[in-house]
Amino acid sequence: MSRGFVPPRASTSEDPLLVVVLISGSGSGLAALLEHQQSAGCMHRTVMVISDKPEAGGLAHAKRYAVPHMSIPLSEELSGLERRIEQESRVLDAIVKSEAELVVLSGYMRILTSDFVSRWKGRLINIHPSLLPLFPGAHAHRDVLNAGEDNSGCTVHLVDEGVDTGPILAQQIVPIRKGDTVDSLGARVRKAEHALYPDVLDRFCSDPLSFEIGWSVEVG
C-alpha cells in the first residue's frame, strides 16, 4: 500500500482480525456482517459496535449477537469543528480500549476528520451505495437516477482524507430497472451490499498486502 496506508496483519479463521463497526441507523449491513461472522472460515470478528445515535436500531443487532456496544453522540455543549473533534476523541478512545485492529464503517453518517483517518488509514474501510468514483456523497440513489444511468451498485473502499475518494477494493454492479425509485433501487443495492461487504472483508483480512484491487461482479 502507498500514500500513508498502513495495512492490518493478515488474519486466519483461527485468529480473526478484531473489528469495530461504526453505525448510525438501522444497521441492516451490521446484521448481515454479524450473521456472516457466525460461519466457519470467517476472517474477522466484531468486538465492538459504536453508534453516534443513541436511538440507532442497529444497536439491537449487536445486543442480539452479544457484541459489546455503545452510543457516542455529539456533545450538546459544543459546536462546529470542536464538537466533531471531541466526539471523535471519545470514539477513538473506545476503539483503542476494544483492542480492535480494523474499523468498519457501515452506514456511519459522519464525515471523519483527517486526524481520525490518519490514525487508521489502511485499517479503515467503508461501503458506499454507488459505483465510485461516480456519485459520492449522501444522496447516491437520487443522483444516479437523475443522471439517467443504466447501472448503479456499491463500492467497498479504503477511507482516505477525502469524501468517498479512497482506493476501491471491490464493486458490485446493480442494473437500474425501468420505473426504479430511490426506494426500490436502494433496496436492491442494500441486498448487494450485504453480500459484498462481508466477502470483501474476508479477502482483505486474509491477505491485505496482495488484495486484488477493484474486482467487480454484476447482479440483476
C-alpha positions as CSV (number, residue, x, y, z in Angstrom):
1,M,0.0,0.0,0.0
2,S,1.1,3.6,-0.5
3,R,0.1,7.2,0.3
4,G,0.4,6.5,4.0
5,F,-1.9,3.5,4.1
6,V,-0.8,1.0,6.9
7,P,-2.5,-2.4,6.4
8,P,-3.6,-4.6,9.3
9,R,-2.0,-8.0,9.9
10,A,-3.1,-11.0,7.8
11,S,-5.7,-13.0,9.7
12,T,-6.9,-16.6,9.7
13,S,-10.2,-18.1,10.6
14,E,-8.5,-19.4,13.8
15,D,-7.1,-15.9,14.6
16,P,-9.6,-13.5,13.0
17,L,-9.0,-9.8,12.7
18,L,-10.7,-7.9,15.5
19,V,-13.2,-5.3,14.2
20,V,-15.1,-2.3,15.5
21,V,-18.2,-1.4,13.4
22,L,-19.4,2.2,13.3
23,I,-23.1,2.7,12.5
24,S,-25.7,5.5,12.6
25,G,-29.0,3.8,11.7
26,S,-30.9,0.6,11.4
27,G,-27.8,-1.5,11.0
28,S,-29.0,-3.9,8.3
29,G,-25.5,-4.1,7.0
30,L,-24.2,-4.8,10.5
31,A,-26.8,-7.6,10.9
32,A,-25.6,-9.2,7.7
33,L,-22.0,-8.9,8.8
34,L,-22.6,-10.4,12.3
35,E,-24.6,-13.3,10.7
36,H,-21.6,-13.9,8.3
37,Q,-19.2,-14.0,11.3
38,Q,-21.0,-17.0,12.7
39,S,-19.9,-19.1,9.7
40,A,-16.8,-21.3,9.6
41,G,-13.9,-19.7,7.8
42,C,-14.7,-16.1,8.6
43,M,-11.5,-14.0,8.9
44,H,-12.9,-11.2,11.1
45,R,-14.8,-10.9,14.4
46,T,-16.7,-7.8,15.7
47,V,-15.6,-6.9,19.2
48,M,-17.5,-3.6,19.5
49,V,-20.3,-1.7,17.8
50,I,-20.4,2.1,18.2
51,S,-23.2,4.4,17.1
52,D,-23.3,8.2,17.0
53,K,-27.0,8.0,17.5
54,P,-28.3,6.6,20.9
55,E,-31.6,5.6,19.2
56,A,-29.9,3.7,16.3
57,G,-31.8,0.4,15.6
58,G,-28.5,-1.3,14.7
59,L,-27.5,-1.5,18.4
60,A,-30.2,-4.1,18.8
61,H,-28.4,-6.4,16.4
62,A,-25.2,-6.1,18.4
63,K,-27.2,-7.0,21.6
64,R,-28.7,-10.0,19.8
65,Y,-25.3,-11.3,19.0
66,A,-23.9,-10.5,22.4
67,V,-21.4,-8.0,21.0
68,P,-20.4,-5.1,23.2
69,H,-22.0,-1.9,22.0
70,M,-22.4,1.8,22.9
71,S,-23.6,5.1,21.6
72,I,-21.2,8.1,21.5
73,P,-23.3,11.1,20.4
74,L,-22.1,14.6,19.6
75,S,-21.9,16.9,22.6
76,E,-24.8,19.2,23.2
77,E,-22.5,21.8,24.8
78,L,-20.1,22.2,21.9
79,S,-20.5,23.3,18.2
80,G,-18.7,23.2,14.9
81,L,-15.3,21.5,14.4
82,E,-14.7,21.4,18.2
83,R,-17.9,19.3,18.6
84,R,-16.7,16.9,15.9
85,I,-13.2,16.5,17.3
86,E,-14.5,16.0,20.9
87,Q,-16.9,13.2,19.8
88,E,-14.2,11.6,17.6
89,S,-11.8,11.6,20.6
90,R,-14.3,9.6,22.6
91,V,-14.8,7.2,19.6
92,L,-11.0,6.7,19.2
93,D,-10.7,6.0,23.0
94,A,-13.4,3.3,22.8
95,I,-11.7,1.8,19.7
96,V,-8.4,1.6,21.4
97,K,-9.9,0.0,24.6
98,S,-11.6,-2.6,22.4
99,E,-8.2,-3.7,21.0
100,A,-9.7,-3.6,17.5
101,E,-7.4,-4.0,14.5
102,L,-9.8,-2.7,11.8
103,V,-12.5,-0.1,11.7
104,V,-15.5,-0.9,9.5
105,L,-18.0,1.9,8.6
106,S,-21.5,0.5,7.9
107,G,-24.0,3.3,7.4
108,Y,-22.0,5.7,9.6
109,M,-23.3,9.1,8.5
110,R,-20.5,11.3,9.8
111,I,-17.6,12.6,7.8
112,L,-14.4,11.7,9.7
113,T,-11.7,14.3,10.3
114,S,-8.3,13.9,8.7
115,D,-6.8,13.3,12.2
116,F,-9.1,10.3,12.7
117,V,-8.4,9.0,9.3
118,S,-4.6,9.3,9.6
119,R,-4.6,7.2,12.7
120,W,-6.4,4.3,11.0
121,K,-5.5,4.8,7.3
122,G,-5.2,1.4,5.7
123,R,-7.3,-0.1,8.5
124,L,-10.5,1.9,7.9
125,I,-13.0,0.6,5.4
126,N,-16.3,1.9,4.1
127,I,-19.1,0.7,1.8
128,H,-20.8,3.3,-0.5
129,P,-24.1,2.8,-2.4
130,S,-22.8,3.7,-5.9
131,L,-20.1,2.8,-8.4
132,L,-17.4,5.2,-7.2
133,P,-15.9,7.5,-8.3
134,L,-19.4,8.2,-9.7
135,F,-22.0,9.7,-7.3
136,P,-20.2,10.2,-4.0
137,G,-22.0,11.8,-1.1
138,A,-25.2,11.2,0.9
139,H,-27.7,11.1,-2.0
140,A,-26.3,8.5,-4.4
141,H,-29.5,6.8,-5.3
142,R,-31.2,10.1,-6.1
143,D,-28.2,11.3,-8.1
144,V,-27.8,8.2,-10.2
145,L,-31.5,8.1,-11.1
146,N,-31.4,11.8,-12.0
147,A,-28.4,11.2,-14.2
148,G,-30.2,8.5,-16.3
149,E,-27.6,5.8,-15.7
150,D,-28.1,2.2,-16.8
151,N,-26.3,0.8,-13.7
152,S,-25.7,1.6,-10.1
153,G,-24.2,-0.6,-7.4
154,C,-22.0,-0.5,-4.4
155,T,-18.3,0.1,-3.7
156,V,-16.1,-1.1,-0.8
157,H,-13.1,1.2,-0.4
158,L,-10.4,2.1,2.0
159,V,-11.0,5.5,3.6
160,D,-8.7,8.4,3.0
161,E,-9.0,12.1,3.9
162,G,-11.5,12.9,1.1
163,V,-15.2,12.0,0.8
164,D,-15.6,8.6,-0.8
165,T,-12.2,9.0,-2.6
166,G,-10.1,6.2,-1.1
167,P,-8.8,3.2,-3.1
168,I,-11.5,0.9,-4.4
169,L,-11.3,-2.6,-3.1
170,A,-14.4,-4.1,-4.9
171,Q,-17.6,-3.2,-6.6
172,Q,-20.9,-4.9,-7.3
173,I,-23.0,-3.7,-10.2
174,V,-26.8,-3.5,-9.8
175,P,-28.6,-2.7,-13.1
176,I,-31.2,0.0,-12.9
177,R,-34.7,-1.1,-13.9
178,K,-37.4,0.9,-15.7
179,G,-39.5,2.7,-13.2
180,D,-37.0,2.4,-10.4
181,T,-37.4,4.8,-7.5
182,V,-34.9,5.8,-4.8
183,D,-36.5,3.3,-2.5
184,S,-36.7,0.4,-5.0
185,L,-33.1,0.9,-6.2
186,G,-31.9,1.4,-2.6
187,A,-33.4,-1.9,-1.5
188,R,-31.6,-3.8,-4.3
189,V,-28.3,-2.1,-3.7
190,R,-28.6,-2.9,0.0
191,K,-29.0,-6.5,-0.8
192,A,-25.9,-6.4,-2.9
193,E,-24.0,-4.6,-0.1
194,H,-25.0,-7.3,2.4
195,A,-23.4,-10.0,0.2
196,L,-20.4,-8.0,-0.9
197,Y,-19.1,-6.4,2.3
198,P,-18.5,-9.5,4.4
199,D,-16.9,-11.3,1.5
200,V,-14.5,-8.4,0.7
201,L,-13.6,-8.2,4.4
202,D,-12.7,-11.9,4.4
203,R,-10.5,-11.5,1.4
204,F,-8.9,-8.3,2.6
205,C,-8.2,-9.5,6.2
206,S,-6.7,-12.8,5.0
207,D,-4.1,-11.0,2.8
208,P,-4.3,-7.2,2.9
209,L,-0.9,-6.6,1.1
210,S,-1.8,-8.5,-2.1
211,F,-5.6,-8.0,-2.2
212,E,-6.8,-7.8,-5.8
213,I,-7.9,-4.2,-6.0
214,G,-11.0,-3.3,-8.0
215,W,-12.7,-6.6,-8.9
216,S,-16.4,-6.4,-9.7
217,V,-19.4,-8.6,-10.3
218,E,-22.9,-8.0,-11.6
219,V,-26.3,-8.9,-10.1
220,G,-29.7,-8.5,-11.6
